[in-house]
């Protein structure tokens, strides 16, 4: 296997993790809709989990884009 193929697979994997985290966040938002808990606790749950997921998704997108650019031949660093 070539390095560019591995970089492309890793980049697509990182972007796939981002998509999976967005889907998981959507499930959490759906489960925390007012019905089982009140509006205040629902808003707190959505905001706190949302900040955590943003902190996880942002680096995955950055690393995925870097790896995909590297697989196309762009050089980074020294």
N, C-alpha and C positions, 0 to 999 in steps of 0.2 A: 504494500500500500504506500502511496506517495504521501509526502508531508502535506501537500495542498489538499488532498482528499480528507486527511484526518482533520485539518484545520476547518474545512467546510462542514464536516460532520459535527465537530465540536461547536462551531458557531450556530448551526441549526439546532443542536441540542440545547444550547443556552437560550435561544429564542423560543424553543419548545417549552422549556421550563417556565419562561415568562408567561406564555399562553396558559399553561397549566395552573400557575399561581393566580392569574386573572379569573379563571374558571372556578378555582377554589374560593376566591374572594366573593364571587357572585353567589356561590352556594351559601357562604356564611351570611351574606347580606340577606338572602332569601330566608334563611332560617331565623334570623334575628328580627324579622319584620314584626311590628306590633301585633300581638295575638297571644303569645306566650309570656312576653315581658312588656313592660310599659315603654312609652316612647323615649323617655330619658335614658333608660338603660340600653335600649336599642341603638340610639344615637351614639352613646358612649362606646358600645361594642363595635359599631361600624367604623367609627373614627379611629379608635385605637388599633384595631386590626388592619385598617386601611393604611395607616402610617407604617406599620410593620411590613406590610406587603409592598408598599412603595420602596421601602429600604431594601427589600429583597429583589424586586423586579428591575430597578434602575441599573444595578451593576451587571445583571445578566444581559440586559439589552446592550450595554456598552461593550462588554466582553464579546458578545455574539457578533456585533458589528465589526469589532476589531479583528476577530478571527475570520470572518467572511472576507474582509478587505485583504487580510494577509493571504488567504487562499487564492485571491485573484492576482497576487504578485506585489502588493504594496509592502514596502519595507518600513519597519518602525524601529526606533532607537538607533543604536550604533551600527 
